[in-house]
Amino acid sequence: MTQENPDDGIELLWRAAEREPRPGLSLGRIVRAAVELADAEGLEGLSMRKVADRLGFTTMSLYRHVPGRDQLVDLMLDQVLSEHPEAPPEGDWRVRLEDVARQAWQIRRRHPWLAEVRGSRHLPGPNGVAHYDYMLSTLMDTALRPSEVIAVVGLVGRFVDAEALLLIETRREERRSGVSEQEWWGARDSLYERLDRYPTITRLWETGGWDHPENSFEFGLRRLLDGIATLIQERDESRDEICPECGTSLDAAPSGRPRVYCSRACQQRAYRKRKNV
């Protein structure tokens, strides 16, 4: 069995964005049908055969456009990422990053299977790269180090996916059982009768802790952005320090350790002065 060449997938993704629609079976029609199927049945319900049946073609006819299911998933991912609206032109880093996180959440509510696309080797297409580039740009004018900009964007993306996975699991159970989440938990009287022996749970219950639960996405996003804001403030404060030799403002060192001098030259001049004292 020959090993797939990842570069072939890259060519497929970028050609898909550039191709003009054609009558009959086309790559665009295949991808749209696959997205509709995954929206209805989840990623586990996606197969080349089911997509072909949905379009009224044979499975083999699809392979003339898409090498296989993995490449189809990459194309689907890039297709739905095109639903991100244009980025707001103004606002500080928090406004812009919060806005794009909410956009990502709304897209995952429409297409929950997005969070099921796991693994570290899914090739990005042009829409995915543009979306990632914009997320990075929201933090580029802050005091964060380049590696921290990348880490923060990854953290926000994983948070949105984690919330979407919870949504997937809830919908899957409701579809399987025919019982809503609220109805299922509301019928667990035999469990609740046993909880009065646990003092913390009992106290929270009696004080209404479960009466009006926090929206997990909104609560988590606010706390996440608060933590990022604290880190940016710390970096700003360290960036405002002054080199004692020449008076230049000190940027944070790549290692994260505090910098005393702005350059090796200033450090050597200060050393020579101390030596001659």
Order of alpha helices (4+ residues) and beta strands (2+ residues): alpha-alpha-alpha-alpha-alpha-alpha-alpha-alpha-alpha-alpha-alpha-alpha-alpha
